[in-house]
Amino acid sequence: MTTPSASPTRQILDRLLRERGITRYALFLVSDEGKEIPGPPGAPPMHAISGFVLTETGQVYGFWLDWDPTTRRHVLDPWYPADPAAFADDPEYRRARQQLGLEP
């Protein structure tokens, strides 16, 4: 969830995930894609990121936070389900599970 000190990127990600019904989550394997995209209104540009979202129910989704010039909105595109078993040995995934109180 967003805190007052959350970065603009995190605030945008929180909003986009809430729009998908996801309010409790942990991120893992997040990468800066090096592509500059507009920041929120009044803020400087930011970078597109990609990674994975683990939900409180144990579902995993891959995403790319980007900018859609047609709608002039931040988007999660692509957004796709991923198999949690594929990450079973990944330390970041295990930390994300602990963060959400999910069994290892």
VOTI-650261 format. One line per field, with one value per residue: residue number from 1; x, y, z of N, C-alpha, C in turn. Coordinates in nm, 4 decimals. Example, Ala and Ser with C-alpha at 12.3 -4.5 7.8 and 13.67 -1.06 7.14 Angstrom:
<atoms>
num 1,2
n.xx 1.3190,1.2850
n.yy -0.5690,-0.2250
n.zz 0.7800,0.7080
ca.xx 1.2300,1.3670
ca.yy -0.4500,-0.1060
ca.zz 0.7800,0.7140
c.xx 1.3200,1.2900
c.yy -0.3300,0.0030
c.zz 0.7800,0.7870
</atoms>
This chain:
<atoms>
num 1,2,3,4,5,6,7,8,9,10,11,12,13,14,15,16,17,18,19,20,21,22,23,24,25,26,27,28,29,30,31,32,33,34,35,36,37,38,39,40,41,42,43,44,45,46,47,48,49,50,51,52,53,54,55,56,57,58,59,60,61,62,63,64,65,66,67,68,69,70,71,72,73,74,75,76,77,78,79,80,81,82,83,84,85,86,87,88,89,90,91,92,93,94,95,96,97,98,99,100,101,102,103,104
n.xx 0.0835,0.0320,0.2361,0.2735,0.5361,0.5979,0.7512,0.7021,0.6828,0.6047,0.3594,0.2093,0.2129,0.0769,-0.1806,-0.2510,-0.2515,-0.4516,-0.6685,-0.6942,-0.7880,-0.6055,-0.4720,-0.3010,0.0270,0.3470,0.6503,0.8862,1.1990,1.2316,1.3121,1.4817,1.3997,1.5257,1.3988,1.2735,0.9833,0.6828,0.6440,0.4248,0.1682,0.3231,0.5612,0.9022,1.0244,1.0251,1.1511,1.0558,0.9583,0.9987,0.8812,0.7716,0.4638,0.3511,0.0603,-0.1571,-0.2920,-0.1245,-0.0953,0.0894,0.2019,0.3410,0.4745,0.5002,0.5620,0.4584,0.4094,0.1248,0.0928,-0.1346,-0.3638,-0.2583,-0.1762,-0.0359,0.0426,0.0073,0.1623,0.3150,0.0813,0.0611,-0.0286,0.1821,0.3583,0.3806,0.5470,0.7675,0.9364,1.0163,1.2730,1.3896,1.5433,1.4396,1.1680,1.0990,1.1403,0.9403,0.7134,0.7369,0.7076,0.4377,0.3298,0.2889,0.3131,0.6330
n.yy -0.1182,0.2345,0.4791,0.8030,0.8762,0.7296,0.6563,0.8334,0.6435,0.4130,0.4998,0.5273,0.2621,0.1400,0.2533,0.1513,-0.1228,-0.1373,-0.0759,-0.3182,-0.4698,-0.5449,-0.5023,-0.5675,-0.6580,-0.7779,-0.6872,-0.8329,-0.9179,-0.6793,-0.4538,-0.1722,-0.0406,0.1458,0.3156,0.6284,0.7713,0.9748,1.1315,1.1482,1.4081,1.7245,1.6218,1.5130,1.3303,0.9689,0.6297,0.3478,0.0382,-0.3144,-0.6315,-0.8571,-0.9234,-1.0354,-1.1520,-1.1268,-1.3634,-1.5440,-1.5477,-1.4812,-1.2244,-1.1007,-0.7892,-0.4750,-0.1528,0.1187,0.3840,0.4985,0.6611,0.7231,0.7162,0.8716,0.7876,0.6070,0.2627,-0.0934,-0.2902,-0.5292,-0.7345,-1.0208,-1.3549,-1.5577,-1.8598,-1.9496,-2.1562,-2.1479,-1.9724,-2.0720,-2.1249,-1.8779,-1.6167,-1.3519,-1.3887,-1.5605,-1.3868,-1.2001,-1.3589,-1.4002,-1.1378,-1.0960,-1.2716,-1.5310,-1.8870,-2.0472
n.zz 0.0000,-0.0434,0.1082,0.2645,0.2014,-0.0191,-0.3327,-0.6481,-0.8551,-0.7144,-0.6114,-0.8468,-0.9361,-0.7211,-0.7596,-1.0153,-0.9618,-0.7671,-0.9305,-1.0528,-0.8533,-0.6614,-0.3549,-0.1458,-0.1714,-0.2873,-0.4404,-0.6672,-0.8242,-0.9731,-1.2303,-1.3636,-1.6647,-1.8194,-1.9909,-2.0429,-1.9121,-1.8808,-1.5620,-1.2722,-1.2730,-1.2574,-1.1659,-1.2218,-1.5163,-1.5163,-1.4934,-1.6911,-1.5481,-1.4907,-1.3732,-1.1158,-0.9475,-0.6412,-0.5020,-0.2104,-0.2068,-0.3148,-0.5882,-0.8894,-1.0996,-1.3984,-1.5081,-1.6851,-1.6210,-1.7910,-2.0327,-2.2003,-2.4903,-2.6348,-2.4656,-2.2754,-2.0220,-1.7440,-1.7676,-1.7144,-1.9061,-2.0833,-1.8937,-1.7165,-1.6101,-1.4048,-1.3306,-1.0016,-0.9088,-1.0694,-0.9496,-0.7104,-0.6007,-0.5888,-0.4126,-0.3819,-0.4378,-0.2272,-0.0113,-0.0693,-0.0269,0.2509,0.3375,0.2894,0.4627,0.3786,0.3560,0.3248
ca.xx 0.0000,0.1060,0.2576,0.2999,0.6711,0.6185,0.8005,0.5998,0.6665,0.5274,0.2224,0.1436,0.1955,-0.0327,-0.3087,-0.2805,-0.2845,-0.5857,-0.7653,-0.7072,-0.8381,-0.4927,-0.4399,-0.1844,0.1155,0.4915,0.7189,1.0152,1.2690,1.1990,1.4245,1.4680,1.4130,1.6055,1.3148,1.2142,0.8396,0.6378,0.6105,0.2919,0.1574,0.4085,0.6835,0.9930,1.0102,1.0716,1.1853,0.9708,1.0113,0.9308,0.9042,0.6633,0.3805,0.2953,-0.0575,-0.1771,-0.3478,-0.0199,-0.0877,0.2032,0.1806,0.4492,0.4262,0.5890,0.5007,0.4944,0.3260,0.0490,0.0801,-0.2691,-0.4536,-0.1824,-0.1847,0.0544,-0.0231,0.0805,0.1510,0.2186,0.0383,0.0321,-0.0106,0.3042,0.3522,0.4617,0.6457,0.8877,1.0189,1.0294,1.4098,1.4403,1.5431,1.3485,1.0321,1.0795,1.1240,0.8073,0.6170,0.7472,0.6523,0.2919,0.2862,0.2554,0.4050,0.7436
ca.yy 0.0000,0.3583,0.5612,0.9398,0.8907,0.6390,0.7214,0.8486,0.5156,0.3233,0.5518,0.4907,0.1173,0.1129,0.2884,0.0575,-0.2528,-0.1234,-0.0846,-0.4610,-0.5357,-0.5911,-0.3997,-0.6152,-0.7256,-0.7573,-0.6887,-0.9010,-0.9185,-0.5540,-0.3976,-0.0450,-0.0712,0.2479,0.3932,0.7415,0.7928,1.0871,1.1089,1.2002,1.5527,1.8102,1.5524,1.4895,1.1991,0.8522,0.5181,0.2297,-0.0759,-0.4422,-0.7226,-0.9473,-0.8903,-1.1475,-1.1043,-1.1888,-1.4978,-1.6283,-1.5391,-1.4044,-1.1604,-1.0242,-0.6589,-0.3682,-0.0223,0.1970,0.5004,0.4858,0.7969,0.7447,0.7500,0.9608,0.7279,0.4974,0.1334,-0.2175,-0.3574,-0.6369,-0.7842,-1.1618,-1.4471,-1.6380,-1.9773,-1.9294,-2.2635,-2.1105,-1.8848,-2.1364,-2.1181,-1.7417,-1.5507,-1.2362,-1.4426,-1.6105,-1.2682,-1.1449,-1.4453,-1.3698,-1.0028,-1.1064,-1.3702,-1.6563,-1.9954,-2.0593
ca.zz 0.0000,-0.0533,0.2264,0.2188,0.1491,-0.1315,-0.4543,-0.7515,-0.9252,-0.6271,-0.6056,-0.9733,-0.9334,-0.6266,-0.8229,-1.1238,-0.9026,-0.7059,-1.0404,-1.0833,-0.7329,-0.5800,-0.2563,-0.0688,-0.2652,-0.2754,-0.5693,-0.6710,-0.9535,-1.0415,-1.3057,-1.4330,-1.8072,-1.8856,-2.0835,-1.9730,-1.9338,-1.7981,-1.4226,-1.2400,-1.2980,-1.1772,-1.1242,-1.3340,-1.5799,-1.4418,-1.5820,-1.6959,-1.4730,-1.5110,-1.2619,-1.0796,-0.8324,-0.5661,-0.4299,-0.0791,-0.2263,-0.3712,-0.7340,-0.9402,-1.2294,-1.4562,-1.5545,-1.7298,-1.5985,-1.9087,-2.0648,-2.3246,-2.5434,-2.6884,-2.3546,-2.1881,-1.8882,-1.7108,-1.7880,-1.6917,-2.0349,-2.0637,-1.7630,-1.7458,-1.4974,-1.4068,-1.2444,-0.8811,-0.8941,-1.1449,-0.8661,-0.5793,-0.5495,-0.5982,-0.2817,-0.3800,-0.4296,-0.0909,0.0747,-0.0972,0.0434,0.3932,0.3555,0.2884,0.5616,0.3123,0.3903,0.2278
c.xx 0.0885,0.1198,0.2877,0.4389,0.6994,0.6625,0.6862,0.5761,0.5790,0.3815,0.1449,0.1154,0.0818,-0.1683,-0.3465,-0.3163,-0.4205,-0.6943,-0.7892,-0.7528,-0.7283,-0.4529,-0.3223,-0.0986,0.2606,0.5505,0.8469,1.0679,1.2331,1.3256,1.3875,1.4943,1.4899,1.5287,1.2492,1.0676,0.7964,0.6119,0.4681,0.2869,0.2443,0.5390,0.7733,0.9677,1.0668,1.1066,1.0798,1.0384,0.9349,0.9628,0.7837,0.5949,0.3327,0.1783,-0.0706,-0.2384,-0.2469,-0.0111,0.0312,0.1673,0.3091,0.3933,0.5400,0.5109,0.5510,0.3979,0.2567,0.0271,-0.0600,-0.3656,-0.3906,-0.1957,-0.0724,-0.0247,0.0682,0.0637,0.2899,0.1902,-0.0018,0.0510,0.1177,0.2882,0.4403,0.5709,0.7758,0.9847,1.0525,1.1686,1.4679,1.4321,1.4489,1.2035,1.0035,1.0620,0.9868,0.6996,0.6174,0.6826,0.5001,0.2396,0.2423,0.3560,0.5119,0.7163
c.yy 0.1252,0.4246,0.7013,0.9562,0.7995,0.7174,0.7388,0.7174,0.4218,0.3700,0.5147,0.3414,0.0785,0.1391,0.1879,-0.0810,-0.2483,-0.1339,-0.2300,-0.5397,-0.5873,-0.4788,-0.4387,-0.6976,-0.7013,-0.7680,-0.7702,-0.9023,-0.7957,-0.4974,-0.2627,-0.0738,0.0353,0.3324,0.5057,0.7569,0.9114,1.0427,1.1544,1.3514,1.6336,1.7476,1.5328,1.3527,1.0890,0.7434,0.4095,0.1195,-0.2012,-0.5301,-0.8115,-0.8986,-1.0213,-1.0927,-1.1781,-1.3276,-1.5928,-1.6280,-1.4518,-1.3511,-1.0899,-0.8936,-0.5761,-0.2397,0.0696,0.3136,0.4746,0.6265,0.8260,0.7885,0.8497,0.9187,0.6275,0.3675,0.0202,-0.2998,-0.3993,-0.6632,-0.9286,-1.2478,-1.5267,-1.7522,-1.9552,-2.0348,-2.2301,-2.0277,-1.9474,-2.1235,-1.9766,-1.6712,-1.4295,-1.2817,-1.4916,-1.4941,-1.2052,-1.2271,-1.4163,-1.2333,-1.0062,-1.2088,-1.5017,-1.7625,-2.0062,-2.1588
c.zz 0.0000,0.0832,0.1777,0.1582,0.0299,-0.2550,-0.5540,-0.8280,-0.8442,-0.6175,-0.7320,-0.9760,-0.8387,-0.6917,-0.9308,-1.0694,-0.8332,-0.8132,-1.0814,-0.9610,-0.6408,-0.4850,-0.1669,-0.1617,-0.2261,-0.4149,-0.5577,-0.8137,-1.0376,-1.1050,-1.3652,-1.5802,-1.8848,-1.9856,-2.0043,-2.0133,-1.8479,-1.6539,-1.3967,-1.2659,-1.2016,-1.1318,-1.2463,-1.3981,-1.4904,-1.5419,-1.5760,-1.6149,-1.5132,-1.3918,-1.2398,-0.9532,-0.7713,-0.4866,-0.2965,-0.0901,-0.2908,-0.5223,-0.7737,-1.0787,-1.2716,-1.5094,-1.6115,-1.7072,-1.7083,-1.9226,-2.1971,-2.3800,-2.5990,-2.5783,-2.2581,-2.0419,-1.8694,-1.7227,-1.7421,-1.8183,-2.0817,-1.9154,-1.7876,-1.6213,-1.5157,-1.3068,-1.1217,-0.8636,-0.9670,-1.0603,-0.7307,-0.5191,-0.5493,-0.4625,-0.2745,-0.3688,-0.2873,0.0072,0.0544,-0.0266,0.1939,0.4235,0.3643,0.3895,0.4995,0.3519,0.2824,0.1181
</atoms>
